[in-house]
Amino acid sequence: MKKSNCKIATQEIMGNILIVLPKFIGDAVNCTPSLKLLKVLYPNNEIFLLLRPNLVDLFSRTPDYSIIIDERFNHSKPISILTQAKILKAANIQLAIIMRNSLSEAILCFLANIEYRVGYAKNGRSFLLTHKLKLNVNHHYIFRYCRLVNEPHDHPFNTIPNTALTKEPSLLITKTRKKSIGVYFGGKNKGLRHYPNELSFAAMASIAIKVDCVFYIFGDNSELDDAKQLHEQLNKQQIDSVILAGKTSIITMSDAISELDLLLTIDSGPMHIAAAFNVPFVTVVGLGTSPWSVVAPKVNNYIALVANGNQLLESDIINEITPTDISDAALKLLLAKS
């Protein structure tokens, strides 16, 4: 039995390593700097990523990591936590870094008899962890993930690497003289983060007056109606646009974003994908699920328009950001890139 919270010596880890990634796209992308740090510490160990099925394609292209699918979340045939634990046990894992703060992931790694289990002391799971850290909610999410690697190993690193993903050429973005501008303002399913269609259209129309461009409208199936309405409004004004909402997987969306000249977005997974590919973006920030200060991408080629007015109704907060604010920011970034 290892002494709880003793520093982990890399030479003691002879087995494989497991990273339990979060379930959301943006959070998973923000874990990529911590994966880089771990690879530096353990260049010769096999590193497994435990991933929800929908995230597998996004992380399967790099040879640095092996994938274990978390079949507990297989929609057609989910397995039990005990069966998933048996899969992990068979992978000869000695060290687990648990990026999610849920109780179930800590139970899973405990049931898999993983010797070292690192995570934040949240949700009553401290007794299941061999190395438990106290969460500081003021820390940036990327900092939190890197800290789970750095601190238990006695702080070998001083800086955080950039987020990064692997891409392939996209057939969805047509390369012409026109600027390729992606748009993801979400749908009504995004609640208070959604930027209303009428304001989105006004911003895009203002950009199209000054820039010869094509707008690529992203979204999932639940956001298709909003995307179609936006597309129809643009067509009436003879503004070029392409609906990609409902037509992409996470990986094809990621590849498409990587080839854009600019992305207009809310605080979202597509925003973090753009940051990982160093694609300029304008992000519209109303009332998010986390404070903007702890999720803001750590790159320099974007403009964040953060609502900071006097609206008392939550639904009106994001409306404080005007279409002119968005078009001015977009033009500034496009000019900087050209």
C-alpha positions in Angstrom: 0.0 0.0 0.0 1.5 3.3 -1.1 1.5 6.2 1.3 -1.2 8.6 0.4 -0.1 11.7 -1.5 3.6 10.8 -1.5 5.4 12.2 -4.6 5.4 9.8 -7.6 8.8 8.8 -8.8 8.7 8.2 -12.5 11.2 5.3 -12.2 8.6 3.5 -10.0 6.0 3.4 -12.8 6.9 0.4 -14.8 3.3 -0.3 -16.0 1.0 1.6 -18.3 -0.7 5.0 -17.6 -4.3 6.0 -17.9 -5.8 9.4 -18.5 -9.5 9.7 -17.8 -10.6 12.5 -20.1 -13.7 14.8 -19.5 -16.9 14.2 -21.4 -17.2 17.6 -23.2 -15.2 18.5 -26.3 -13.8 21.8 -25.0 -12.7 20.2 -21.7 -11.1 17.3 -23.5 -9.2 19.7 -25.8 -8.0 21.6 -22.8 -6.4 18.4 -21.4 -4.0 18.2 -24.4 -1.3 20.3 -22.6 -1.3 17.9 -19.7 -1.0 15.0 -22.1 2.2 16.6 -23.5 3.6 17.0 -20.0 2.9 13.3 -19.2 4.5 12.2 -22.4 7.7 14.0 -21.4 7.7 12.3 -18.0 7.0 8.9 -19.5 8.4 8.7 -23.0 8.6 4.9 -22.9 5.4 3.9 -21.1 2.2 3.2 -23.0 -0.3 6.0 -22.3 -4.0 5.1 -22.6 -6.8 7.6 -23.0 -10.2 6.6 -21.6 -12.7 8.3 -23.8 -16.4 8.6 -24.3 -17.3 7.0 -27.7 -18.1 10.4 -29.4 -14.6 11.7 -28.6 -12.6 8.7 -29.9 -12.0 10.0 -33.5 -10.8 13.3 -32.2 -7.9 11.7 -30.3 -7.1 8.6 -32.3 -4.8 10.1 -34.9 -1.8 10.7 -32.8 0.6 7.7 -32.3 1.6 9.0 -28.8 -1.5 7.5 -27.1 -3.6 4.4 -27.2 -7.4 4.5 -26.8 -9.7 2.7 -24.5 -13.4 3.4 -25.2 -15.5 3.9 -22.2 -18.3 1.5 -23.2 -20.4 2.5 -20.2 -21.6 5.3 -22.5 -22.1 3.2 -25.6 -25.7 4.2 -26.5 -26.6 1.0 -28.2 -25.1 -1.5 -25.7 -23.7 0.1 -22.5 -21.6 -2.1 -20.2 -21.4 -2.0 -16.4 -18.8 -0.3 -14.3 -17.5 -3.7 -13.2 -17.0 -4.8 -16.9 -15.3 -1.6 -17.7 -13.0 -2.1 -14.7 -12.1 -5.5 -16.0 -11.0 -4.0 -19.3 -8.8 -1.5 -17.5 -7.3 -4.2 -15.3 -6.3 -6.2 -18.4 -4.4 -3.2 -19.7 -1.7 -3.4 -16.9 -2.3 0.2 -15.8 -0.2 1.4 -12.8 -1.0 5.1 -12.8 -4.3 6.9 -13.5 -4.8 10.6 -13.8 -8.5 11.3 -13.4 -9.3 14.6 -15.1 -13.1 14.3 -14.4 -14.2 15.2 -10.9 -17.0 12.6 -10.8 -17.3 9.9 -8.2 -17.9 7.2 -10.8 -14.5 7.6 -12.5 -12.7 7.3 -9.1 -14.7 4.2 -8.3 -13.8 2.7 -11.8 -10.1 3.2 -11.3 -10.3 1.8 -7.7 -12.2 -1.3 -9.0 -9.5 -1.7 -11.7 -6.9 -2.1 -8.9 -4.8 0.8 -10.3 -1.9 1.4 -7.9 -1.7 5.2 -8.2 -4.9 7.2 -8.6 -4.6 11.0 -9.0 -7.5 13.4 -8.9 -9.2 16.3 -7.2 -10.8 15.7 -3.8 -14.4 16.3 -5.0 -17.8 14.6 -4.7 -16.9 12.4 -1.7 -14.2 10.4 -3.5 -11.1 11.3 -1.5 -10.8 7.9 0.0 -10.6 6.4 -3.5 -7.6 8.4 -4.5 -4.0 7.8 -3.6 -3.0 11.4 -4.6 -5.8 13.9 -3.9 -5.4 17.6 -4.7 -7.6 20.4 -3.4 -9.4 22.1 -6.2 -8.9 25.9 -6.5 -11.9 27.1 -8.5 -10.0 30.3 -9.5 -7.5 28.2 -11.5 -7.9 28.1 -15.2 -9.2 24.7 -16.5 -6.0 24.1 -18.4 -4.0 24.9 -15.3 -6.1 22.4 -13.3 -5.5 19.6 -15.7 -1.7 20.3 -15.9 -1.6 20.5 -12.1 -2.8 16.9 -11.9 0.4 15.8 -13.7 2.8 18.4 -12.3 2.1 18.4 -8.6 2.1 14.7 -7.8 5.5 14.4 -9.6 7.0 17.2 -7.5 6.6 20.1 -10.0 9.0 19.2 -12.8 7.4 21.8 -15.2 7.2 25.6 -15.0 5.1 26.4 -18.0 1.9 25.1 -19.7 2.2 23.9 -23.4 -0.4 25.0 -26.0 -3.5 23.0 -26.7 -3.1 20.9 -29.9 -5.0 18.5 -32.1 -4.1 16.5 -35.2 -5.9 17.4 -38.4 -6.4 16.1 -41.9 -7.4 18.1 -45.0 -11.1 18.9 -45.1 -13.3 18.5 -48.2 -16.0 20.6 -46.6 -14.2 24.0 -46.9 -13.8 25.1 -50.5 -10.6 26.9 -51.1 -11.2 30.0 -53.2 -10.3 33.7 -53.1 -13.2 34.2 -50.7 -12.5 34.2 -47.0 -13.8 31.1 -45.2 -15.7 32.2 -42.1 -17.1 29.6 -39.8 -20.1 30.4 -37.6 -21.2 28.6 -34.4 -23.6 30.6 -32.3 -25.3 27.5 -31.0 -29.0 26.9 -31.0 -31.7 27.4 -28.5 -30.4 24.2 -26.8 -27.5 26.3 -25.6 -29.8 28.3 -23.5 -28.3 31.5 -22.2 -25.1 31.0 -24.3 -27.1 31.1 -27.6 -26.6 34.3 -29.6 -30.0 35.1 -31.2 -30.4 34.5 -35.0 -31.5 38.0 -35.8 -28.4 39.5 -34.2 -26.2 36.8 -35.8 -27.5 37.6 -39.2 -27.0 41.3 -38.7 -23.3 40.7 -37.8 -22.7 38.4 -40.7 -24.4 40.8 -43.2 -22.2 43.6 -41.9 -19.1 41.5 -42.5 -20.2 40.5 -46.0 -20.6 44.1 -47.1 -16.8 44.6 -46.5 -15.3 41.2 -47.1 -15.8 38.8 -50.0 -16.5 35.6 -47.9 -18.4 32.4 -47.5 -20.0 31.6 -44.2 -20.0 27.9 -43.0 -22.7 27.4 -40.4 -21.8 24.7 -37.8 -24.0 22.8 -35.4 -25.4 19.4 -34.4 -28.8 18.0 -35.3 -30.5 19.7 -32.5 -29.3 23.1 -33.9 -30.2 22.4 -37.5 -33.4 24.5 -37.4 -31.6 27.6 -36.2 -28.9 27.0 -38.8 -31.5 26.7 -41.6 -33.2 30.0 -40.5 -29.8 31.8 -40.6 -29.0 30.3 -44.0 -32.3 31.4 -45.4 -31.8 34.9 -44.2 -28.4 35.1 -45.8 -29.7 33.7 -49.1 -32.3 36.4 -49.3 -29.5 38.9 -49.2 -27.5 36.9 -51.7 -24.8 36.2 -49.1 -22.9 33.0 -49.7 -23.4 30.4 -46.9 -23.1 26.7 -46.5 -25.0 24.6 -43.9 -22.7 22.1 -42.1 -25.0 21.8 -39.1 -26.2 18.2 -38.8 -23.7 17.1 -41.5 -20.5 16.6 -39.5 -19.1 14.4 -36.9 -16.8 15.8 -34.3 -13.7 14.9 -36.3 -15.0 16.3 -39.6 -16.1 19.5 -37.9 -12.6 19.7 -36.3 -10.9 19.3 -39.7 -13.2 21.9 -41.2 -12.5 24.4 -38.5 -8.8 23.9 -39.0 -9.0 25.3 -42.5 -11.1 28.4 -41.8 -9.8 32.0 -42.0 -11.9 32.9 -39.1 -14.5 31.5 -36.7 -17.4 33.4 -35.1 -18.5 31.5 -32.0 -19.9 31.4 -28.5 -18.0 29.9 -25.6 -18.0 26.3 -26.9 -16.2 23.2 -28.1 -15.6 24.7 -31.6 -14.0 27.7 -30.0 -11.4 25.4 -28.2 -10.9 23.5 -31.4 -10.1 26.7 -33.2 -7.6 27.7 -30.5 -5.9 24.3 -30.8 -5.4 24.9 -34.5 -4.4 28.5 -34.1 -7.4 29.7 -36.2 -8.4 33.3 -35.4 -11.8 33.6 -33.8 -14.3 36.1 -32.3 -16.1 34.7 -29.3 -19.3 36.0 -27.9 -19.5 35.5 -24.1 -22.7 36.0 -22.2 -23.6 33.9 -19.2 -21.6 30.6 -19.5 -21.5 27.4 -17.5 -18.1 28.6 -16.0 -16.6 32.1 -15.5 -14.9 33.3 -18.7 -11.6 33.8 -16.8 -11.2 30.1 -16.2 -12.1 28.9 -19.7 -10.6 31.6 -22.0 -8.2 30.0 -24.5 -4.5 30.6 -23.9 -3.8 32.0 -27.4 -3.4 35.6 -28.7 -5.2 35.6 -32.0 -8.8 36.1 -30.9 -11.1 38.7 -29.6 -13.5 38.0 -26.7 -16.6 40.1 -26.6 -17.7 39.7 -23.0 -21.1 41.0 -21.9 -20.6 43.4 -19.0 -23.6 45.7 -18.8 -26.5 46.3 -16.5 -29.0 43.7 -17.6 -30.9 42.1 -14.8 -32.6 39.5 -16.8 -30.2 36.6 -17.6 -31.8 36.1 -21.1 -30.8 39.6 -22.0 -27.1 39.5 -21.0 -25.7 38.2 -24.3 -27.8 40.6 -26.3 -25.6 43.5 -24.9 -23.0 42.4 -27.5 -24.1 44.1 -30.7 -23.7 42.9 -34.3 -21.4 45.9 -34.9 -19.2 44.7 -32.1 -18.8 41.3 -33.8 -18.3 42.6 -37.3 -15.7 45.1 -36.1 -13.8 42.4 -34.3 -14.0 40.0 -37.2 -12.7 42.6 -39.6 -9.8 43.5 -37.3 -8.7 39.8 -37.1 -9.1 39.3 -40.9 -7.0 42.4 -41.5 -4.3 41.2 -39.1 -4.1 37.8 -40.8 -3.9 39.2 -44.4 
